[in-house]
Amino acid sequence: MGADHRAQVDELIADYRRSRDQLADVHRALGALAKSATSPCGSVTATVSAHGAVVGIDFRDDAYRLHRPDALARVVLDTIAAAAALAARAADEVMAPVLPAGTDPAALRRGLADLTPGEVAPPVEEFDFERATWLQSDGGAR
């Protein structure tokens, strides 16, 4: 192998190792990332990971007295949603520097990358009720 080819191979290997290290750094950062949100009334705090998992819910001691059960459930769900939105934005910030220019981290996180809505869910053909044959002929067989 010539010296030029050897240098090219060495550079490709070095690029691969840098990319691999950078990917490992991103995975570690995402694994350590968690964001919390507190309800406007202050009775519930939820913590959500970068991957959308609820990793903690804390209730103020009087939370059950401040809210009826159905209202407290709504406060919990809303607070989890707020924490999830914070975690998602933080995850996007971690991923953005390693993505190609112009790539939307949120679309990538949702699994869409650069797919259009039509590519994800092609249009469904409308059923033509006026032309439908409701009775199927069995060809006289019984």
trRosetta pair geometry for C-beta under 8 A, 3 or more apart (Angstrom, degrees):
i j d omega theta_ij theta_ji phi_ij phi_ji
1 5 4.9 -115 -177 88 94 124
1 6 5.3 118 120 -62 114 88
1 9 7.6 -9 171 -3 149 142
2 5 4.8 91 59 11 81 101
2 6 6.8 -144 97 -7 41 90
3 6 5.6 -55 -145 37 32 114
3 7 6.3 33 155 -21 65 105
4 7 5.9 -56 -151 35 29 110
4 8 6.5 29 151 -19 64 106
5 8 5.6 -53 -149 35 35 112
5 9 6.3 35 153 -18 67 104
6 9 5.8 -53 -147 37 31 110
6 10 6.3 33 153 -20 64 107
7 10 5.6 -53 -146 37 31 113
7 11 6.3 32 154 -19 64 105
8 11 5.7 -55 -148 36 30 110
8 12 6.4 32 152 -19 64 105
9 12 5.7 -53 -148 36 32 112
9 13 6.4 31 153 -18 65 105
10 13 5.8 -55 -149 37 30 111
10 14 6.3 31 152 -19 64 107
11 14 5.6 -53 -146 38 32 112
11 15 6.3 36 153 -21 65 104
12 15 5.7 -51 -147 35 31 113
12 16 6.4 34 152 -21 63 104
13 16 5.6 -51 -148 34 32 114
13 17 6.4 32 154 -18 65 105
14 17 5.8 -53 -147 37 31 111
14 18 6.4 33 153 -19 64 105
15 18 5.8 -55 -148 36 31 111
15 19 6.3 30 154 -17 65 107
16 19 5.8 -58 -149 38 29 111
16 20 6.1 29 154 -20 65 109
17 20 5.6 -53 -143 38 30 113
17 21 6.3 32 156 -19 64 105
18 21 5.8 -55 -147 37 29 110
18 22 6.2 30 153 -20 64 108
19 22 5.6 -55 -147 37 30 112
19 23 6.3 32 153 -20 64 105
20 23 5.7 -51 -147 35 30 112
20 24 6.5 33 152 -19 63 104
21 24 5.6 -52 -150 35 32 113
21 25 6.5 37 150 -22 64 103
22 25 5.6 -50 -151 32 33 115
22 26 6.6 34 150 -19 64 102
22 98 5.6 159 151 -116 118 123
23 26 5.7 -51 -150 34 34 112
23 27 6.4 33 152 -18 66 105
23 98 7.2 142 -84 -177 57 153
24 27 5.7 -54 -147 37 32 111
24 28 6.3 33 154 -19 65 105
25 28 5.8 -55 -149 37 30 110
25 29 6.3 29 154 -18 65 108
26 29 5.7 -56 -147 38 30 111
26 30 6.2 28 156 -16 66 107
26 94 6.1 131 -146 150 78 100
26 95 6.3 76 -156 -102 126 62
26 98 5.6 -72 -66 9 140 157
27 30 5.8 -55 -144 39 30 109
27 31 6.1 32 155 -21 64 109
28 31 5.7 -57 -146 37 29 113
28 32 6.3 18 158 -11 64 111
29 32 6.1 -64 -147 42 28 104
29 33 6.2 38 153 -40 64 108
29 94 4.8 -180 120 -149 130 132
30 33 5.5 -49 -145 18 32 120
30 50 4.4 -134 -163 94 75 157
30 51 7.2 83 161 -49 106 85
30 91 5.9 57 -123 -131 95 95
30 94 5.9 170 -69 106 77 154
30 95 7.6 40 -73 -58 119 94
31 50 7.4 -77 -59 36 17 126
33 49 6.7 103 91 -165 70 62
33 50 4.0 61 79 -50 119 116
33 87 6.6 131 137 -150 104 85
33 90 5.6 177 -167 120 129 123
33 91 6.2 157 101 -79 158 76
33 94 6.6 -107 -56 -36 149 150
34 47 5.3 34 164 174 116 105
34 48 6.7 173 -155 85 75 30
34 49 5.1 -40 -98 -99 85 55
34 50 7.2 -94 -74 -26 44 69
34 55 5.6 -65 -130 47 136 143
34 56 7.9 67 172 15 140 110
34 87 6.6 -23 -148 -109 36 118
35 47 7.0 176 90 -148 29 65
35 48 6.1 -21 61 60 77 80
35 83 5.6 172 103 -166 84 73
35 86 3.8 -149 143 111 147 110
35 87 4.1 -159 27 -69 112 71
35 90 5.6 159 -53 2 129 142
36 45 5.7 16 -177 177 115 102
36 46 6.7 170 -147 87 67 39
36 47 4.4 -30 -90 -93 87 81
36 48 7.8 151 -90 14 39 64
36 56 7.4 -31 -102 76 106 116
36 83 5.7 -26 -144 -121 26 116
36 86 7.6 -46 54 78 22 150
37 45 7.1 -180 89 -149 36 62
37 46 5.9 -9 56 57 82 86
37 79 5.5 -174 98 -168 101 71
37 80 8.0 -179 54 -87 116 11
37 82 3.8 -166 154 107 168 108
37 83 3.9 -140 11 -65 101 73
37 85 8.0 43 -51 48 148 90
37 86 5.9 162 -58 -2 106 136
38 42 6.0 16 160 -121 119 50
38 44 7.0 160 -154 89 57 48
38 45 4.5 -25 -98 -97 79 86
38 79 6.9 -16 -158 -141 17 119
39 42 6.5 -110 76 -22 80 14
39 43 5.7 -31 61 49 132 71
39 44 4.4 56 -13 52 124 90
39 45 7.5 -117 -1 -69 74 43
39 75 4.9 19 -121 -174 154 101
39 78 6.8 81 -117 88 96 105
39 79 4.6 -64 -66 -78 85 120
41 44 7.9 47 67 14 95 81
41 66 6.6 156 154 155 140 146
41 67 8.0 130 83 -54 163 114
41 75 6.8 -49 35 -133 122 136
42 60 6.3 48 129 -43 79 147
43 59 6.5 2 162 -156 77 71
43 60 4.6 -98 -138 28 55 115
43 62 7.2 -93 -123 85 106 71
43 63 3.9 131 179 -112 110 90
43 66 5.3 -139 -86 56 151 149
43 67 6.8 168 95 -12 164 118
43 72 7.7 -88 118 -126 136 90
43 75 6.5 10 72 152 112 154
44 57 6.9 -21 -164 -168 96 90
44 58 7.2 149 -157 81 47 54
44 59 5.9 -16 -102 -105 70 65
44 60 7.4 -92 -54 0 38 84
44 63 6.2 93 -61 -132 78 141
44 72 7.6 138 -55 -162 131 78
44 75 5.2 140 10 134 140 106
44 76 5.5 -136 -153 -92 159 60
44 79 4.7 -154 108 -7 115 166
45 56 7.7 -12 113 120 89 102
45 57 7.3 160 85 -156 53 43
45 58 4.5 -5 57 56 100 103
45 79 7.0 -135 -126 176 18 138
46 54 6.4 -54 -169 -140 106 103
46 56 6.9 159 -158 92 42 63
46 57 5.2 -6 -107 -106 76 76
46 58 7.9 -162 -72 24 35 67
46 76 7.0 112 -66 -162 125 63
46 79 4.4 136 1 125 117 99
46 80 4.4 -115 173 -85 167 58
46 82 7.5 120 55 60 115 87
46 83 4.4 -134 98 -4 96 146
47 54 7.3 107 78 -163 54 59
47 55 5.1 -63 106 70 101 88
47 56 3.8 22 39 51 117 103
47 57 7.6 -143 22 -64 72 40
47 83 6.0 -144 -117 -164 19 148
48 52 6.4 -16 180 -147 114 31
48 53 6.8 159 -157 78 68 36
48 54 5.7 -40 -100 -99 77 51
48 55 6.7 142 -119 12 21 85
48 80 6.5 106 -63 -162 121 69
48 83 4.1 137 3 124 108 105
48 84 4.6 -81 140 -81 174 60
48 86 7.5 128 54 61 110 89
48 87 4.5 -118 98 -12 99 148
49 52 6.8 -38 72 30 78 21
49 53 4.5 9 31 52 118 89
49 55 5.3 86 -42 -30 94 125
49 87 6.3 100 115 -159 18 148
50 87 5.5 -152 -96 176 39 100
50 88 7.8 127 -153 -90 56 35
50 90 6.7 -104 -103 91 93 99
50 91 4.1 128 -156 -85 100 115
50 94 7.3 -25 -131 28 145 146
51 91 8.0 130 -59 -99 40 150
52 84 5.8 40 -133 -140 74 108
52 87 7.1 167 -83 97 43 134
52 88 7.4 35 -79 -72 87 94
54 57 6.6 9 173 -45 121 100
54 80 5.8 -32 -98 -135 120 117
54 83 7.9 86 -117 87 77 135
57 76 6.6 25 -150 -146 136 105
57 80 7.5 -31 -94 -77 109 100
59 63 4.1 -101 -172 20 102 151
59 64 7.4 42 168 -35 143 81
60 63 4.8 126 57 -50 75 93
60 66 7.8 34 75 -1 119 138
62 65 4.7 -55 -171 44 81 114
62 66 5.8 85 128 -31 89 98
63 66 5.7 -56 -146 33 33 111
63 67 6.5 -20 172 23 67 107
63 72 6.3 101 154 -131 97 120
63 75 8.0 -155 -164 92 109 147
64 67 7.1 -77 -136 57 25 77
64 69 8.0 11 -145 -84 84 67
64 72 6.6 0 -109 -84 53 160
66 72 7.8 113 78 -86 83 99
67 71 4.1 -139 -166 96 101 106
67 72 3.8 140 101 -63 130 81
67 75 6.0 -105 -91 -4 167 138
68 71 4.7 82 52 13 78 107
68 72 6.9 -149 86 -9 34 89
69 72 5.7 -56 -142 37 28 110
69 73 6.4 33 157 -23 64 103
70 73 5.6 -48 -150 31 33 115
70 74 6.8 33 151 -18 62 102
71 74 5.6 -52 -153 35 36 112
71 75 6.5 39 148 -21 66 103
72 75 5.4 -49 -147 35 36 114
72 76 6.4 40 151 -21 66 102
73 76 5.7 -52 -151 34 32 113
73 77 6.4 28 154 -15 65 106
74 77 5.8 -54 -146 39 32 109
74 78 6.1 30 157 -17 66 109
75 78 5.9 -57 -144 40 27 109
75 79 6.1 26 157 -19 63 111
76 79 5.9 -61 -147 38 26 109
76 80 6.3 27 155 -19 64 106
77 80 5.7 -53 -147 35 31 112
77 81 6.4 32 153 -20 64 105
78 81 5.6 -53 -150 35 32 113
78 82 6.5 33 151 -20 65 103
79 82 5.6 -49 -148 34 35 112
79 83 6.4 33 153 -16 65 104
80 83 5.8 -56 -148 39 32 109
80 84 6.1 34 153 -22 66 107
81 84 5.6 -53 -145 36 30 114
81 85 6.5 33 155 -21 63 102
82 85 5.8 -52 -151 32 31 111
82 86 6.7 31 151 -16 63 104
83 86 5.6 -54 -151 37 35 112
83 87 6.2 34 152 -18 68 107
84 87 5.6 -54 -144 39 32 111
84 88 6.2 35 155 -23 65 105
85 88 5.7 -51 -145 34 30 113
85 89 6.5 30 156 -17 63 104
86 89 6.0 -56 -150 37 30 108
86 90 6.4 27 153 -16 65 108
87 90 5.7 -56 -147 39 32 111
87 91 6.2 35 153 -22 66 105
88 91 5.6 -52 -147 35 31 112
88 92 6.5 36 151 -22 63 103
88 106 7.1 60 161 -118 110 89
88 109 6.6 140 -153 132 93 161
89 92 5.5 -50 -151 32 33 115
89 93 6.7 35 150 -20 64 102
90 93 5.6 -51 -153 33 35 113
90 94 6.7 37 149 -20 65 102
91 94 5.6 -51 -151 33 36 113
91 95 6.3 24 155 -11 68 110
91 105 7.4 -175 116 154 75 125
91 109 6.4 100 111 -106 126 141
92 95 6.0 -64 -144 44 29 104
92 96 6.0 46 158 -44 67 102
92 105 3.8 140 -144 97 79 132
92 106 5.5 -8 -99 -59 133 73
92 109 6.7 -79 -79 -25 83 139
93 96 5.9 -35 -138 11 28 119
93 105 7.8 -158 -34 61 24 167
94 97 7.9 -71 174 22 28 97
95 98 6.2 -81 -165 47 50 98
95 99 6.0 46 149 -33 86 114
95 105 4.5 137 84 -134 118 124
95 108 7.0 -150 143 82 149 135
95 109 7.4 172 23 -62 161 100
96 99 5.9 -64 -145 27 32 113
96 105 5.1 -78 -72 -40 75 135
99 103 4.0 -117 157 72 122 134
99 105 6.2 -161 -12 -79 156 84
99 108 6.9 -144 -114 -19 141 162
100 103 4.9 93 64 -25 75 121
103 107 7.8 -131 179 60 68 110
103 108 6.4 34 166 -43 109 129
103 113 7.6 -39 -149 -155 103 70
103 114 7.4 -83 -122 -60 77 100
104 107 4.0 63 87 10 113 111
104 108 6.7 170 90 -11 60 84
105 108 5.4 -58 -148 40 36 113
105 109 6.0 40 154 -24 70 105
106 109 5.6 -50 -145 34 31 113
106 110 6.4 25 156 -13 63 106
107 110 5.8 -58 -148 41 31 107
107 112 4.5 -82 -174 75 84 107
107 113 6.1 119 127 -110 101 3
107 114 7.1 79 125 -77 142 37
108 111 7.6 49 178 -70 32 17
108 112 7.3 -98 -75 58 24 62
108 113 5.3 50 -102 -94 70 59
112 115 5.0 -121 -172 51 72 99
112 120 6.2 -37 -122 -75 95 136
115 119 4.3 -128 -165 86 95 125
115 120 5.2 109 130 -55 130 89
116 119 4.8 96 52 4 74 102
116 120 7.3 -144 94 -5 40 87
117 120 5.7 -59 -148 37 35 109
117 121 6.5 -33 174 43 71 89
118 121 7.4 -84 -133 70 22 53
118 122 6.1 45 -177 -113 67 52
118 123 6.8 -21 -131 -29 90 84
119 122 7.5 19 -120 -69 18 75
127 132 7.1 24 168 -69 97 126
128 131 4.4 9 122 35 122 106
128 132 6.4 170 95 -43 67 80
129 132 5.5 -39 -146 3 35 123
133 136 6.9 99 122 -85 109 56
138 141 5.2 -106 141 53 100 84
138 142 7.4 98 101 -71 137 60
